[in-house]
């Protein structure tokens, strides 16, 4: 075996051990019920993950768990949280009965001194509406990491980088939010059934894609670097920050793939990524 073949084997072994990291633009809770291009892509992505390297556990950084301080869930049986209103009863009836992952949560606490344990949260819709398609059997242990609303983007990115070792331990880390998320601007189009994106939403989504492809992650800390489209696309940072968590997990030798791209209903980006 020559030196090039040795490097190839070593590279394959490394890639086989390290689980990917995902960012999913989760969009409306109704995606849990719908069969559309986005949910079909999630199902295919889940099939690929289960076939190549099933995760030991899943850690989700959801836009819908905002806290003072940063927390991970320690629940052995996390409840399915229906943290929304105005949707069909069928959606409220849905459950995602995945077990918790307290052992991996404790490992996470050991890796990141800034984190605290919590049993006061379950699986919010930023988590279970996505996992319902990725892992429909709900047989992989799941825990969540909260977003400290008082941290800066730089601090979120730095915290996320400390989680990289979890990928080597078989943990699939998913950031769940939306690159563009302006419900106030989107509601008139949603009510009218008009999926056409606003120009500013497309502009910001393309700005983010370009900076990711250039691996200029620092340019994404301040959305105003995108110009006038930034504050419109990100009126509040909760749905945007999970993207930074996924990007912070990328090693220098890893590809970042755009696994789904769509801006719809005015101001809602469904862009989703896979690291590794």
N, C-alpha and C positions, 0 to 999 in steps of 0.2 A: 504494500500500500504506500503510494507516494505522499508527499507532504500536502499536496492539494486535496487528495482524498481524505487525509486525516482531518484537515480543516473542515471539509464538508460534513464528515461524520460528527465532529464536535459541534458544528453549527446546528445540525439537525437535532442532536441531543439537547442542546440548549433551548431550541425552539419548542421541542416536545415537552420540556419541563415547565416552561413559563407560560402560564395561561394568558390569553389576550385580555385586553381591557376594552370596554365598550362605552360609547356615549350614545344614548337613545333619545331622540326627540319624541317625547311620549304623546304630545298633543292632547286631544279630548279623551276623557274617560270612556267615551263611546267606542273607542278603538278596541276595547276589551270584547265587545260584542260583534264588531263588524268584520267582514271579509273584504279587504281592499288591498291595494298594492303594498301599503305599508305593513299591514299585519301578515300578509303572505311572505314578505321579506323577513320579518321577525321569525316566522315559523321555520323558514329555510335556514336562517342563521342559527337557530337553536338546534336544528337537526345536524348541522355541520359541527357545532360545538360538542354535541353528545357523541358523535361518531369519532371525532379526532381525539378529544381529550375531555371527558366529562369532569366538571368541576367537583371538588370536595365540598365547597360552600360558595355562596354568592353574597357579596357585599354591595349594597346599593346606596349611592349618595343621591337622595331624592330632593327635588326642589320643594317638596311639600312638608319637610320636617325642618323648621326653622327654630333655633334655640339661642339662648345666651350661654355661651360655652359650647364645646363640641362633645357629642355623646355617641356611643355605640349601644345598640340594643343587646341585652343579655337574656331575653326571654327564651324559654325552651319551646313555647308554643305561641308565637306571635299571632295576634288577632288580625283579621282583615279589616282595615279601616276604610269606611266609605265617606271620605272627606270631601263631599261635593253635594250639590242639591239641584233639583229640577230635571233629573234624568229618569228614565223608565224604571219601574220596580224591578225589572229583570236584572238591571245593573246592580241595584242594592242587594239583590238576592245572591249575587256571585260571591263565592268564597275562594280563597287561595290558601289551603291548609298546609303550607310547607312548614316543616319543623324549623325551630330557631337554630342558631349556631353559637351557643354561649362559649364553647371552647375556643373557637376562632375569634370571637369577640374579645376574649381575655388575652389572646395572643396580640390582637390589635392594640389593646390597652398597654401592653408591655412594649410595643414598638413605638408608640407615640405618647410621650408623657403628658401632652396637652389634652388628652382625651379622658372622658369619664364614662362609667357604665350607667345604663338606665334600663328599667323595665316598664317605663311609662309610655312606650310607643309600640306600635305593631308594624304592619306593612301597609303603608298608605298607597293611594292610587298611582303615584309616580312609580311605585314598585310593582304592585301585583298586576296592574293592567298590562304591563310589559312582560312580566314573567309568565303570565297566562299563555302567551304565545311562544316565548322562548323555551319554557320548560313546563308544558301543560300538565304533566303528571304531578307537579308540586312535590317532588320527591328529593329535591336538593335543599339542604339547610340554607336559610336566608337570614341575614342580619342587616341592619341599616346604620348609616353614619349620618348624623345631623349636620346642618349648615349653621354655623355661628354667624348670625346676622351682623355682628359687630366686628368681624374680621375683614381686612382688606382683601382684594383679589390676590395680591402677592402672598398674604398669609395663608389663604386657602390653597394656593398652588404649592407653597412650601410644606403645608401639612400633608397634602396628597402625595408628595414625593416620598414621604416617610412610609407610605403604604406599599411601596414597590415589592418589598420582600414577600408580601402576602401572595403575589402572583406566582412566586416560586413554590409556595406551599399549597397550590391547588385551589386558590380562591379566585373566582371570577369577579372582577370589580366593574360595576356599571354606574356611570353617571346618568341620571335621568332628569331631563329638563327640556329646554328648547332654546336654540340659538336666537331666534326671534320669537318674542312672546308678548304681544300687545293685545290683550282681550278687548279693551275698550274700543280700539280702532277696528278690531275684527268682528265684533258683534253684529253691526249692520249687515255685513256680507254673509255671516253665518245665518242670520235670520232670513236673508233673501236667497240663500242657497248659491251664492256667488263665490266660487273658489279662486277667483282671479287675485293674484298678489298685488299689493301696493309696490310701486317702484322703489320706495325707500327700504322695504322689507327685503326685496331681492338684492338691492345694492349692499345691504349690511351682510346678508347671508353669503354673498360672493366675496365680500371683504374678509370674512372669517375663513372661508374656504382657502382663499389665497394665502393668508397668513399661516394657516395650518400647513399647507403644502410647502411653504418656504421655511417651516419650522421656526417662525418668528413668534413664539408664544407670548413673549413679553408685550408685543403690540396689542394683544387681546385683553390686557389687564384694564385698560382705559378705553371704554367703548367710544369715547368722543374722538379717538384717533381715526375713526371711520367717517368723521364729519357729521353733518346734520342727521344722517340716518341712524347713528348710534343711539342717542337718547330715545328716539321713536321705537327702535327695535327692542331696546332693553330699558323700559320705563322703571322697572325694579329688577334687582340683580338675581333674585332667587332662582329663576329658571336658567339663567346664564352660567352661574357659578359651577354647576355640575360638569360643564364642558371643561373647565379648567382642571378639575380633578382628574378627568380621563387623560388630558394632554400631559399632565405632570407625571403620569405613570409611564410615559413612553421612554424607552431606552434609546440611546443614540443610534443603535444598529437596527431599529425596528421601523417597518413601514406603517403608515397611517392610511387606512383606506376609507373612502366615503361609501358606506354601504347602502345609504338611501339619501336621496336629495329631492326635496320638494318644498316650495313655499306656497301656502294656500290660504284661502279665506282672509285675504288682506294681509294680516300680520302674524302668521304662524309658520315657523320653519320646522319641518320634520327631519332636518339633516341628522344623520346618524353615522357614527364612526366606529372603526375597529382598529385598535392599536395592537400590532403583533400578528 
